[in-house]
Amino acid sequence: MKTVYSLITGIGLMGAMVPALAQQVQLRLAFNTESNRYEVIGKSDFSAKNFTWGPSQVSVVLPSEVANEPLSVLSSNAGDWRDNSMVYSPAAATGYDFHGLTSGGGKVDLVADQEFVLFDFMLKSGYVDNVRLFDNAMDPTSAAAGMKGGDFRSYMADHRGNDYLRVNSQLAPLLVKNTTEGLALDADEAGKSIRVVAYPNPSTIGKFRLYLKGFPRDEVVRVEMTSRSGKPFQSFDEKVETLAGREINAPTTEDAFFIVTVNRPAFRQQFSQKVLIGE
């Protein structure tokens, strides 16, 4: 696959930074089911008003099946974040793409143990498995095959050159509040895991999306929405490619929930899930 990269001058100086042992800013990646966006969330173990958050890089790892294009980023704190460095499916890790998001920094009011969003981004298919932050210790270095000299280590320097970041590189989970029947719907098809999850759940805004794991992108499925008694509200056929992650209007009902069913006619399979309405 094609490799694109554009590294910011000075990243190579990162190795000269002195770690701040006493104070840390933890980073993690989360998926917001309401906004359908991935959020990079920070939390400091200290408080500081007008803290100087210096030039920084936070790198995101995506599965290689995601489209080869820069991430569309919305910045919230610590400057203007942009996807400036990209390496797609390098020989050292062919199943992954690497995106280095950088910022010139800015002033941030930090409150100990209070989380804040640095930036967020959206993928066209909504929630996707195996999305995480770059692991400085385990992921490919700039010298690894196919990385083209790209250094994707995450870092943040204050005005003294101290690097405060401690990155949690665990996969971003898909979390919904409704943990009743039908939350995780799995079936094995020749050893392949199939999963359907409606989110957000509960649906508080009259809309929801579908996470479809293991479905071929060109497969056409039928989506049906019914009442608790089986009364049909609506149904439609659509390719997984456009259905996954797109916004769907929930039916109008006085019940506390409705049932959404994804049918696979070619495989004689169906997956039904209860979607709660309101809080």
Secondary structure, DSSP 8 states (H G I E B T S, - for coil): --------TTGGGGGG-EE-SS--EEEEEEEETTTTEEEEEEEESS-EEEEEE-SEEEEEEEETTS-SS---EEE-SSS--EEEEEEES-GGGTTEEEEEEEE--EEEEE-TT-EEEEEEE--TTSS-SS-EE--TTTS--TTSTTSTT-----EEB-TT-EE-EEE---------S--STTSSEEEEETTEEEEEEEESSSBSSSEEEEEEES--TT-EEEEEEE-TT--EEEEEEEEHHHHTT--EE----SSSEEEEEEEETTTTEEEEEEEEB--
